Amino acid sequence: MKNIVALFLLICMVSCQTKSKKEENKKPNILLIVVDDQGYADFSPFKNHDKSISTPNITRLGNSGTVFTQAYVTAPVCSPSRAGILTGKNQFRWDKPASWGPGLPDNVKTIAEYLKDAGYETARIGKNDLGRNFHKNNVREYPLNHGYDEFLGFSAHAHDYWLNSQEIKDRTPDPYGTSALLGPLMHNMGEKSYDQGYLTDILTDESVDYIKRKRDKPFFLTLSYNAVHHLIHQVPKKYLDKYNVKEIPNYDPDSLVAFKKHKPGSYSAYYDKYSRVGAIQHEDLRKYYLANLNCLDDNIGRVLDALKTQKLVENTVVVFISDNGGSPLTGANNTPLTGGKYSLWEGGIRVPLAISWPNEIDAGRVETNYVSATDILPTLTNIAGIALTDNAIDGINLLKPEANRLLVWKWQKTWAVRKGDWKLTNAKENHWKSEPSAQYIAPIVDNMELKLFNIAKDPGERMDLAAQHPEKVKALEAAYKNWIDLNVRK
């Protein structure tokens, strides 16, 4: 009798484990693609996109799912914006100065941690930028310490597209001497050197290899490109030829002369020279941007093809988002939006966003309600069957947008608030190193006074209605201050 009971218990245990494994395998794979500084008008799934771009694979991705025309990130620059995407929270909850470097506190859980706890294999490939503790692997900000099983990429604002080897790092007097770096990529707890290759291609190659692995668990892959960030001119020759622009020599520590405050041979000098209008003039700047974007699109196509080849398309959720608006210094086009990266005008915080999951999410749908990048975490955790208990998460389900929700922004000394059709802000545009590129739409005023816009009727923020609607100004300002008082750490 004891043996029979023991056998029965063993069968039950195996049955439960098998059932659990089957339920785990039913969870979809998740691919989160984050691109860098893409212009609002440079997103081809939008009806009124700039027709000079060539992005058939981004179009393909948009057509396969739902596209959001009013998607906002939590900051107009990469580090804080990516913190918002990663955590589902406004990063100025813990970063009171609303700075470039919010970091990642130990007690703020990330999407990778949620999904790993739910049985996902997790990997991050590409840019990791939370504004603090760059180049280190023993800190909370490093992907392996906030939920990712694997990481290959760089921990900084940007990376040279061509120079990814140990040899060039050894020859460079300041490999970490600017907002961008060069040399080997960080790989788990070590480094991986590439003597040849273009970084966008490398990140794609590694992602395709990851997708093709045999596995028993669903995967969560964050593919975080640094395209189309500076250095915008660094693009394979076939794309330069397509857009009729010349190759610019790569950085060489032995031949570079001094540039302004920098020493001869410094990477900072090279990076600064080509990250502004000047060495590259307006017409060519846009062409370099188009070439860089075209290359990025081809690589996104290779990732989508890998999902198809592995027969994973129907069981994979794909989310695509830009980390902030197009930069005023790269030739990005944010039409019809005012401003760009570095400011709380619509052009800095309103971005391309799409989500695709065949047979589960409507294909070809255009969502016009406004949403937030903080919505990505609760959307994906809901899809994965995870019940969230953290009341401080600012996001909601992307697939169930609320038409009159409150959104707030804080960026250094500027702030903004939106509720319904109305946006109030003291945005000021004063952050670039030189004159902006020709595509840039300047604000109607350049001060920190309160300005009120009906975004539904005036997405370009060309008509300040503060004087006509003082009661709306007062209500929105009170809503913003109340949110800050309740939620930002003192």
C-alpha positions as CSV (number, residue, x, y, z in Angstrom):
1,M,0.0,0.0,0.0
2,K,2.8,2.4,0.9
3,N,4.4,1.7,-2.5
4,I,1.2,2.4,-4.3
5,V,0.7,5.7,-2.4
6,A,4.3,6.7,-3.1
7,L,3.9,5.9,-6.8
8,F,0.7,7.9,-6.9
9,L,2.4,10.9,-5.3
10,L,5.3,10.6,-7.8
11,I,2.9,10.6,-10.8
12,C,1.1,13.6,-9.4
13,M,4.3,15.5,-8.9
14,V,5.6,14.7,-12.4
15,S,2.2,15.6,-13.9
16,C,2.2,19.0,-12.1
17,Q,5.8,19.7,-13.2
18,T,4.8,18.8,-16.8
19,K,1.8,21.0,-16.6
20,S,3.8,23.9,-15.2
21,K,6.4,23.4,-18.0
22,K,3.6,23.5,-20.6
23,E,2.1,26.6,-19.1
24,E,5.5,28.3,-19.1
25,N,6.1,27.4,-22.7
26,K,2.7,29.0,-23.6
27,K,4.0,32.4,-22.6
28,P,5.1,34.4,-25.6
29,N,8.7,35.4,-26.3
30,I,9.2,39.1,-26.0
31,L,11.5,41.3,-28.2
32,L,11.9,44.9,-27.1
33,I,13.7,47.0,-29.7
34,V,14.9,50.4,-28.5
35,V,16.4,52.8,-31.1
36,D,18.3,56.0,-30.4
37,D,17.1,59.5,-31.4
38,Q,14.8,58.6,-34.2
39,G,12.8,61.5,-35.6
40,Y,9.0,61.5,-35.2
41,A,8.6,62.1,-39.0
42,D,11.2,59.4,-39.7
43,F,8.9,56.6,-38.7
44,S,7.4,55.2,-41.8
45,P,4.3,53.5,-40.2
46,F,3.0,57.0,-39.6
47,K,0.8,58.3,-42.5
48,N,2.5,61.6,-42.7
49,H,6.1,60.4,-42.5
50,D,9.0,62.0,-44.4
51,K,9.0,60.4,-47.8
52,S,12.8,60.7,-48.1
53,I,13.4,57.8,-45.6
54,S,13.9,54.2,-46.6
55,T,12.6,51.9,-43.9
56,P,10.5,49.1,-45.3
57,N,11.2,46.8,-42.4
58,I,10.1,49.3,-39.8
59,T,7.0,49.7,-42.0
60,R,6.5,45.9,-42.0
61,L,6.8,45.9,-38.2
62,G,4.3,48.7,-37.9
63,N,1.8,47.1,-40.3
64,S,1.9,43.8,-38.4
65,G,0.7,45.5,-35.2
66,T,-0.6,48.6,-33.5
67,V,1.1,52.0,-34.0
68,F,0.8,54.8,-31.5
69,T,0.7,58.4,-32.8
70,Q,0.9,60.0,-29.4
71,A,3.5,58.0,-27.4
72,Y,5.6,59.8,-24.8
73,V,8.8,58.9,-23.1
74,T,9.6,60.2,-19.6
75,A,12.6,62.4,-20.6
76,P,14.0,64.1,-23.6
77,V,17.4,62.4,-23.3
78,C,18.5,58.8,-23.3
79,S,19.6,58.0,-19.7
80,P,16.4,59.0,-17.8
81,S,14.1,57.9,-20.7
82,R,15.6,54.4,-20.7
83,A,15.2,54.3,-16.9
84,G,11.5,55.0,-17.4
85,I,11.2,52.3,-20.0
86,L,13.0,49.8,-17.9
87,T,11.0,50.4,-14.7
88,G,7.6,51.6,-15.7
89,K,8.1,54.6,-13.5
90,N,8.9,58.3,-13.9
91,Q,12.6,58.2,-13.0
92,F,12.4,61.6,-11.2
93,R,10.4,59.7,-8.5
94,W,13.9,58.9,-7.1
95,D,16.0,61.4,-9.0
96,K,14.8,64.7,-7.6
97,P,17.1,66.9,-9.7
98,A,15.7,65.2,-12.9
99,S,19.2,64.9,-14.2
100,W,21.1,63.1,-16.9
101,G,22.0,60.4,-14.5
102,P,19.1,58.9,-12.6
103,G,20.7,55.6,-12.0
104,L,18.8,52.6,-10.8
105,P,18.0,52.2,-7.0
106,D,18.1,48.7,-5.5
107,N,14.4,48.9,-4.6
108,V,13.1,49.7,-8.0
109,K,12.3,46.6,-9.9
110,T,12.9,46.3,-13.7
111,I,11.0,44.6,-16.4
112,A,13.8,42.1,-16.8
113,E,13.5,41.1,-13.1
114,Y,9.7,40.6,-13.4
115,L,10.1,38.4,-16.5
116,K,13.0,36.4,-15.1
117,D,11.0,35.7,-12.0
118,A,8.2,34.5,-14.2
119,G,10.5,31.9,-15.9
120,Y,11.9,33.9,-18.9
121,E,15.4,33.7,-20.2
122,T,16.6,37.3,-20.3
123,A,19.2,39.1,-22.4
124,R,20.2,42.6,-23.3
125,I,22.2,43.4,-26.4
126,G,23.4,46.9,-27.2
127,K,23.3,50.1,-25.3
128,N,22.9,50.2,-21.6
129,D,22.6,53.7,-20.3
130,L,21.1,54.8,-17.0
131,G,23.4,57.8,-16.6
132,R,25.6,56.5,-13.8
133,N,28.4,54.0,-13.2
134,F,29.4,53.6,-16.8
135,H,31.9,50.9,-17.8
136,K,31.4,49.0,-14.6
137,N,30.0,45.5,-14.1
138,N,29.7,45.4,-10.3
139,V,27.0,48.0,-10.0
140,R,23.2,48.0,-9.9
141,E,23.0,49.7,-13.3
142,Y,24.8,46.9,-15.1
143,P,22.3,44.6,-16.8
144,L,23.4,41.4,-15.1
145,N,22.5,43.1,-11.8
146,H,19.0,44.0,-12.6
147,G,17.5,40.9,-14.1
148,Y,19.3,40.1,-17.3
149,D,21.0,36.7,-17.6
150,E,23.2,37.9,-20.4
151,F,24.6,41.2,-21.7
152,L,26.6,42.2,-24.7
153,G,27.1,45.8,-25.4
154,F,28.3,49.0,-23.9
155,S,27.4,51.0,-20.7
156,A,27.6,54.6,-21.8
157,H,25.7,57.2,-23.8
158,A,27.2,56.1,-27.2
159,H,29.8,54.0,-28.8
160,D,31.9,54.3,-32.0
161,Y,30.3,52.3,-34.8
162,W,33.5,51.0,-36.3
163,L,36.1,50.9,-33.6
164,N,35.3,47.9,-31.4
165,S,38.7,46.3,-30.8
166,Q,41.1,46.0,-27.9
167,E,43.8,47.3,-30.2
168,I,42.2,50.7,-30.8
169,K,41.4,51.0,-27.1
170,D,45.1,50.5,-26.2
171,R,46.1,53.2,-28.7
172,T,43.6,55.8,-27.6
173,P,44.6,58.2,-24.8
174,D,41.0,58.7,-23.7
175,P,38.8,55.7,-24.7
176,Y,36.3,56.7,-22.0
177,G,37.0,60.4,-22.4
178,T,33.7,61.7,-23.7
179,S,30.0,60.8,-23.8
180,A,30.9,58.1,-26.3
181,L,33.6,55.5,-26.1
182,L,35.4,53.0,-28.3
183,G,36.9,49.6,-27.9
184,P,35.7,46.1,-27.0
185,L,32.1,45.6,-25.9
186,M,31.2,44.4,-22.4
187,H,30.2,40.8,-22.4
188,N,28.7,39.4,-19.2
189,M,31.5,39.8,-16.7
190,G,34.2,40.3,-19.3
191,E,34.8,41.9,-22.7
192,K,34.5,40.9,-26.4
193,S,36.8,42.5,-29.0
194,Y,35.8,42.8,-32.6
195,D,38.6,43.5,-35.0
196,Q,36.2,44.0,-37.9
197,G,32.6,44.9,-38.3
198,Y,30.0,47.7,-38.0
199,L,28.3,48.0,-34.6
200,T,24.7,47.9,-35.8
201,D,25.5,44.8,-37.8
202,I,27.3,43.2,-34.8
203,L,24.4,43.8,-32.4
204,T,22.1,42.3,-35.0
205,D,24.4,39.3,-35.6
206,E,24.5,38.6,-31.8
207,S,20.7,39.0,-31.5
208,V,20.0,36.6,-34.4
209,D,22.3,34.0,-32.8
210,Y,20.4,34.5,-29.5
211,I,17.0,34.0,-31.2
212,K,18.2,30.8,-33.0
213,R,19.2,29.1,-29.8
214,K,17.3,26.0,-28.7
215,R,15.6,26.6,-25.3
216,D,12.9,25.3,-23.1
217,K,11.8,28.7,-21.7
218,P,10.4,31.8,-23.4
219,F,12.9,34.6,-23.9
220,F,12.9,38.3,-23.3
221,L,15.5,40.0,-25.5
222,T,16.1,43.8,-25.2
223,L,17.8,44.8,-28.5
224,S,19.0,48.4,-27.8
225,Y,20.6,49.9,-30.8
226,N,22.7,53.1,-30.7
227,A,21.6,54.0,-34.2
228,V,20.6,56.7,-35.2
229,H,22.7,58.5,-32.5
230,H,26.0,60.2,-33.2
231,L,28.4,59.7,-34.8
232,I,25.8,59.9,-37.6
233,H,28.3,59.9,-40.4
234,Q,29.7,56.4,-39.5
235,V,27.8,54.2,-42.0
236,P,28.9,51.4,-44.3
237,K,30.0,52.6,-47.7
238,K,27.1,51.1,-49.7
239,Y,24.6,53.4,-47.8
240,L,26.8,56.4,-48.2
241,D,27.0,55.8,-51.9
242,K,23.2,55.4,-52.0
243,Y,22.7,58.9,-50.5
244,N,25.7,60.4,-52.3
245,V,27.8,61.4,-49.4
246,K,31.5,60.8,-48.9
247,E,33.3,58.6,-46.4
248,I,34.8,60.6,-43.5
249,P,37.9,58.9,-42.1
250,N,37.5,57.1,-38.9
251,Y,39.2,58.3,-35.7
252,D,43.0,57.6,-35.7
253,P,44.9,58.6,-32.5
254,D,48.1,59.0,-34.6
255,S,46.8,61.5,-37.1
256,L,44.2,63.6,-35.2
257,V,45.1,67.2,-34.5
258,A,44.0,69.2,-31.6
259,F,40.4,70.5,-31.6
260,K,39.5,73.3,-29.3
261,K,40.1,72.3,-25.7
262,H,41.1,68.7,-26.5
263,K,44.6,67.3,-26.8
264,P,45.9,65.9,-30.0
265,G,45.1,62.2,-30.4
266,S,42.0,62.4,-28.2
267,Y,38.8,60.6,-29.1
268,S,36.9,63.4,-27.4
269,A,38.2,65.8,-30.1
270,Y,37.0,63.6,-32.9
271,Y,33.6,62.9,-31.4
272,D,32.9,66.6,-30.6
273,K,34.0,67.7,-34.1
274,Y,31.5,65.4,-35.8
275,S,28.6,65.7,-33.3
276,R,27.5,69.2,-34.4
277,V,26.8,71.2,-37.5
278,G,30.1,72.5,-38.9
279,A,32.4,69.8,-40.1
280,I,29.3,68.4,-41.7
281,Q,26.9,70.9,-43.2
282,H,23.1,70.8,-43.3
283,E,22.4,69.1,-46.6
284,D,24.9,66.3,-46.0
285,L,23.9,65.9,-42.4
286,R,20.4,64.8,-43.4
287,K,21.9,62.4,-46.0
288,Y,24.2,60.8,-43.4
289,Y,21.2,60.4,-41.1
290,L,19.1,58.8,-43.9
291,A,22.0,56.4,-44.6
292,N,22.3,55.5,-40.9
293,L,18.6,55.0,-40.6
294,N,18.5,52.8,-43.8
295,C,21.2,50.6,-42.4
296,L,19.3,50.3,-39.1
297,D,16.2,49.3,-40.9
298,D,18.0,46.6,-42.9
299,N,19.2,45.2,-39.6
300,I,15.8,45.2,-38.0
301,G,14.7,43.3,-41.0
302,R,17.3,40.6,-40.3
303,V,16.0,40.3,-36.8
304,L,12.4,39.9,-38.0
305,D,13.5,37.4,-40.6
306,A,15.2,35.4,-37.9
307,L,11.9,35.2,-36.0
308,K,10.2,34.0,-39.2
309,T,12.9,31.4,-40.0
310,Q,12.7,30.0,-36.5
311,K,8.9,29.9,-36.7
312,L,8.6,32.2,-33.7
313,V,6.6,35.1,-35.2
314,E,3.2,34.1,-33.9
315,N,4.5,33.5,-30.4
316,T,6.6,36.6,-30.1
317,V,5.6,40.0,-28.9
318,V,7.7,42.8,-30.5
319,V,7.8,46.3,-29.1
320,F,9.5,49.1,-31.0
321,I,10.3,52.5,-29.5
322,S,12.7,55.4,-29.8
323,D,14.3,56.5,-26.5
324,N,13.5,60.2,-27.2
325,G,12.8,62.6,-30.0
326,G,15.1,63.2,-32.9
327,S,18.3,65.2,-32.2
328,P,18.7,68.8,-33.4
329,L,22.3,67.8,-34.3
330,T,21.9,64.8,-36.5
331,G,19.5,65.8,-39.3
332,A,16.5,64.0,-37.7
333,N,13.0,65.2,-38.7
334,N,10.4,65.7,-36.0
335,T,7.8,67.4,-38.2
336,P,5.2,68.7,-37.2
337,L,6.5,68.8,-33.7
338,T,8.4,71.7,-32.2
339,G,11.9,71.2,-30.9
340,G,13.7,67.9,-30.4
341,K,16.0,66.0,-28.1
342,Y,17.0,67.9,-25.0
343,S,13.7,69.7,-24.3
344,L,10.1,69.1,-23.1
345,W,8.6,70.4,-26.3
346,E,6.7,67.7,-28.2
347,G,9.7,67.0,-30.5
348,G,11.8,65.9,-27.5
349,I,9.4,63.6,-25.8
350,R,6.9,62.3,-28.4
351,V,8.3,59.3,-30.2
352,P,7.6,56.4,-32.6
353,L,6.1,53.3,-30.8
354,A,4.6,50.1,-32.1
355,I,3.6,46.7,-30.7
356,S,3.1,43.5,-32.6
357,W,1.8,40.1,-31.7
358,P,0.0,38.2,-34.5
359,N,-3.5,37.0,-33.8
360,E,-3.5,38.7,-30.4
361,I,-2.9,42.4,-31.1
362,D,-4.7,44.2,-33.9
363,A,-2.7,44.5,-37.1
364,G,-2.8,47.8,-39.0
365,R,-4.4,49.7,-36.2
366,V,-3.5,53.3,-35.4
367,E,-4.0,54.2,-31.7
368,T,-4.5,58.0,-31.4
369,N,-4.9,58.2,-27.6
370,Y,-1.8,59.3,-25.8
371,V,0.3,56.7,-24.0
372,S,3.6,56.5,-22.1
373,A,6.8,54.5,-22.4
374,T,6.0,53.6,-18.7
375,D,3.1,51.5,-20.1
376,I,5.5,49.0,-21.7
377,L,6.3,47.2,-18.4
378,P,2.7,46.7,-17.3
379,T,1.7,45.7,-20.8
380,L,4.3,43.0,-21.1
381,T,4.0,41.7,-17.6
382,N,0.3,41.4,-18.1
383,I,0.9,39.4,-21.3
384,A,3.3,37.2,-19.4
385,G,0.6,36.6,-16.7
386,I,2.4,38.6,-14.0
387,A,0.2,40.3,-11.4
388,L,1.8,43.7,-10.4
389,T,1.5,44.8,-6.8
390,D,3.6,47.9,-6.9
391,N,1.3,50.9,-6.7
392,A,4.1,53.3,-7.6
393,I,4.2,52.0,-11.2
394,D,3.1,54.9,-13.4
395,G,2.3,52.9,-16.5
396,I,-1.0,51.3,-17.6
397,N,-1.8,48.7,-20.2
398,L,-0.9,50.1,-23.7
399,L,-3.8,48.2,-25.1
400,K,-6.3,49.9,-22.8
401,P,-5.3,53.6,-23.0
402,E,-7.1,56.2,-20.9
403,A,-8.2,59.3,-22.8
404,N,-7.9,61.7,-19.8
405,R,-5.0,60.4,-17.8
406,L,-2.4,62.7,-16.1
407,L,1.1,62.6,-17.5
408,V,3.9,64.6,-15.9
409,W,7.5,65.4,-16.9
410,K,10.4,66.9,-15.0
411,W,13.7,67.7,-16.8
412,Q,16.3,69.7,-14.9
413,K,14.6,73.1,-14.3
414,T,11.8,72.5,-16.8
415,W,8.6,70.6,-16.4
416,A,5.4,69.7,-18.3
417,V,2.0,68.2,-17.6
418,R,-0.7,66.8,-19.9
419,K,-4.3,65.9,-19.2
420,G,-6.7,65.3,-22.0
421,D,-6.1,67.6,-24.9
422,W,-4.1,70.1,-22.8
423,K,-0.4,70.5,-22.1
424,L,1.2,73.1,-19.8
425,T,5.0,73.5,-19.8
426,N,7.8,75.9,-19.1
427,A,10.0,74.2,-21.7
428,K,13.0,76.1,-22.9
429,E,15.3,75.1,-25.7
430,N,18.9,75.8,-25.0
431,H,20.8,72.6,-24.9
432,W,22.7,72.0,-28.2
433,K,26.4,72.7,-28.9
434,S,25.8,74.6,-32.1
435,E,23.1,75.7,-34.5
436,P,20.5,73.0,-35.1
437,S,20.1,71.1,-38.3
438,A,17.8,72.4,-41.0
439,Q,15.0,70.0,-40.1
440,Y,14.6,71.5,-36.7
441,I,11.4,73.5,-35.9
442,A,12.2,76.3,-33.4
443,P,9.8,77.0,-30.5
444,I,7.5,80.1,-30.8
445,V,9.3,81.5,-27.7
446,D,12.5,80.6,-25.8
447,N,11.8,81.3,-22.2
448,M,10.7,79.5,-19.0
449,E,7.3,81.1,-18.7
450,L,4.3,78.9,-18.5
451,K,2.8,78.1,-21.9
452,L,-0.5,76.3,-22.6
453,F,-1.3,74.3,-25.7
454,N,-4.2,72.3,-27.0
455,I,-2.2,69.4,-28.3
456,A,-5.1,67.7,-30.0
457,K,-5.6,70.8,-32.3
458,D,-2.0,72.1,-32.2
459,P,0.5,69.2,-32.0
460,G,3.2,71.6,-33.2
461,E,2.7,73.9,-30.2
462,R,2.5,77.0,-32.3
463,M,-0.3,78.8,-30.4
464,D,0.1,79.6,-26.7
465,L,-3.3,79.8,-25.1
466,A,-2.2,80.6,-21.5
467,A,-3.6,84.1,-21.6
468,Q,-7.0,82.9,-22.9
469,H,-7.4,80.0,-20.4
470,P,-5.9,81.1,-17.0
471,E,-8.2,78.6,-15.2
472,K,-6.7,75.7,-17.2
473,V,-3.2,77.0,-16.4
474,K,-4.0,77.0,-12.7
475,A,-5.6,73.6,-12.7
476,L,-2.8,71.9,-14.6
477,E,-0.1,73.6,-12.6
478,A,-1.8,72.4,-9.4
479,A,-2.1,68.8,-10.8
480,Y,1.6,68.8,-11.6
481,K,2.6,70.1,-8.2
482,N,0.3,67.7,-6.4
483,W,1.8,64.8,-8.2
484,I,5.3,65.9,-7.4
485,D,4.5,66.4,-3.7
486,L,3.0,63.0,-3.4
487,N,5.5,61.0,-5.4
488,V,9.0,62.5,-5.5
489,R,11.4,61.6,-2.8
490,K,12.0,64.4,-0.4
